Amino acid sequence: MEVEDQLPLHEATFFILLSLLPGINHGYGIMQDVAALSNGRLKLSTGTLYGALKRLLELAWIERIDDPAAAGRRERKIYRLTDLGRRITAAETARLEQVTAVAQQRAVAQQRALALQQP
């Protein structure tokens, strides 16, 4: 599978992957982290989150692992990025950086053009 063929990612998918970039997390933790990473702009419902996690598991971008802190408690579902998931996240980050650079160049060009039009 070519990584670039998977891009662009949906915003929620990208934020879920970003949430798992530092390490493992459980569903509720991912929901909280996505909200924090997006400055509260993106609040995932439980259905949206678990639907996305199911799809990411099927794509092998993430994997479910045993909860190392579960000793004697009900085991939570813990997720982490796979190598493919890390490559997808890096490729989307690079794509967004390139889009941002183009947008900034255009904004500067527009400002210059407007300044030349002023008497």
Secondary structure, DSSP 4 states (H G I P E B T S, - for coil): --GGGGPSPPHHHHHHHHHHTTS-EEHHHHHHHHHHHTTTS----HHHHHHHHHHHHHTTSEEEE--TT-TTSPPPPEEEE-HHHHHHHHHHHHHHHHHHHHHHHHHHHHHHHHHHH--
